[in-house]
Amino acid sequence: MRASFLVAPMYVAMIGVPVLMILYVISYAFAPLICYYVLLPLIVLGLFIFGVTGFFEVYASTSTRSPLLKMESDSISEFKDVKLAEKHEIPIDLVVTRFNNHTKKLEKQTYKSGASRFTTVLDMLLNAKSEGDQTLSFRYSCRMGICGSCGMVINGKPMLACEANSINNVIEGKIEVGPMEAHPLLKDLVTDFDEFFNKHISIKPELYRNDKKEQYAAQHEYQQKQSQIEEFLPYSYCIMCGLCMDACPVVNTNKDFIGPQPLSQAYRYYKDSRDELGKKRIESIDTLDGIWGCEFAGACSKVCPKGVDPATAIQLLKNEAIKGDIKKE
């Protein structure tokens, strides 16, 4: 970037004139002669310099651009260069595990693709579908980690494809993608969530009130203290993506186990001060296929994209169940 010989005087005038005006006001009562014969002429001179240099810098340039505008354009060009650099793609092989209708087996199919700094695995799948194979099937919706639709196994770990950065998940020049294994396979990367939703419904995921009329025709809001909200709020962020179910080793070996997602939501409603179902929630899951089926592997909490901690919720439910059994005795 080159600066004009007019730029320096202009900036000196911009800074000097306000300073001189302040000195003029301060010294007027003590030395008016200095104000009239020294400061005032300097202020006028500074304004003149600022006006002339500003005019030439902005308007007087005909054959060449103003150095000020040149400086600004150079900074914009540098910004664009950064953006172009971010869009530079590196070649990546997207290896997708798909079900082959002819052989009736799961097979790996490779799609040649590329990824830049902000490319997600979902972006690569969409690119493979639009430019490579339109028969490739996968589920997605919001593309911002809210709906939980694009859950799949990426490099052996259950993840949301829209949150999985391609560059960060490249292993030896490729990314391996497959369907979640804890849910029945429908096609390619699309799995059946009917059993998942049935288990979720089984824990009664809603607020229950003893007074049914009051429940559906409340006259006022249910007041809660901040401490009461903090009891259940960390477990209310679940988006029902099913990743915790897929990561759970017990769910993958025992289909009757209700799983971490429903159990964490059971604790969420159990700790909600507005809910009056109380101990009945604990009794319904106090079984070998309920809370006692959990082996506390902790994988469910590790893969949750929203930071929910199902593993801890299940242990807290166990504690409540034990306390209830002790009181009965």
Secondary structure as GFF3:
##gff-version 3
##sequence-region A 1 329
A	DSSP	alpha_helix	7	27	.	.	.	ID=ss1
A	DSSP	alpha_helix	32	34	.	.	.	ID=ss2
A	DSSP	pi_helix	35	39	.	.	.	ID=ss3
A	DSSP	alpha_helix	40	58	.	.	.	ID=ss4
A	DSSP	alpha_helix	67	86	.	.	.	ID=ss5
A	DSSP	beta_strand	90	100	.	.	.	ID=ss6
A	DSSP	beta_strand	105	115	.	.	.	ID=ss7
A	DSSP	alpha_helix	121	131	.	.	.	ID=ss8
A	DSSP	beta_strand	151	154	.	.	.	ID=ss9
A	DSSP	beta_strand	157	160	.	.	.	ID=ss10
A	DSSP	three_ten_helix	167	169	.	.	.	ID=ss11
A	DSSP	beta_strand	174	178	.	.	.	ID=ss12
A	DSSP	beta_strand	185	187	.	.	.	ID=ss13
A	DSSP	beta_strand	190	191	.	.	.	ID=ss14
A	DSSP	alpha_helix	194	202	.	.	.	ID=ss15
A	DSSP	alpha_helix	212	216	.	.	.	ID=ss16
A	DSSP	alpha_helix	226	232	.	.	.	ID=ss17
A	DSSP	three_ten_helix	233	235	.	.	.	ID=ss18
A	DSSP	alpha_helix	243	247	.	.	.	ID=ss19
A	DSSP	alpha_helix	260	270	.	.	.	ID=ss20
A	DSSP	alpha_helix	279	285	.	.	.	ID=ss21
A	DSSP	three_ten_helix	291	293	.	.	.	ID=ss22
A	DSSP	alpha_helix	299	303	.	.	.	ID=ss23
A	DSSP	alpha_helix	310	328	.	.	.	ID=ss24
###
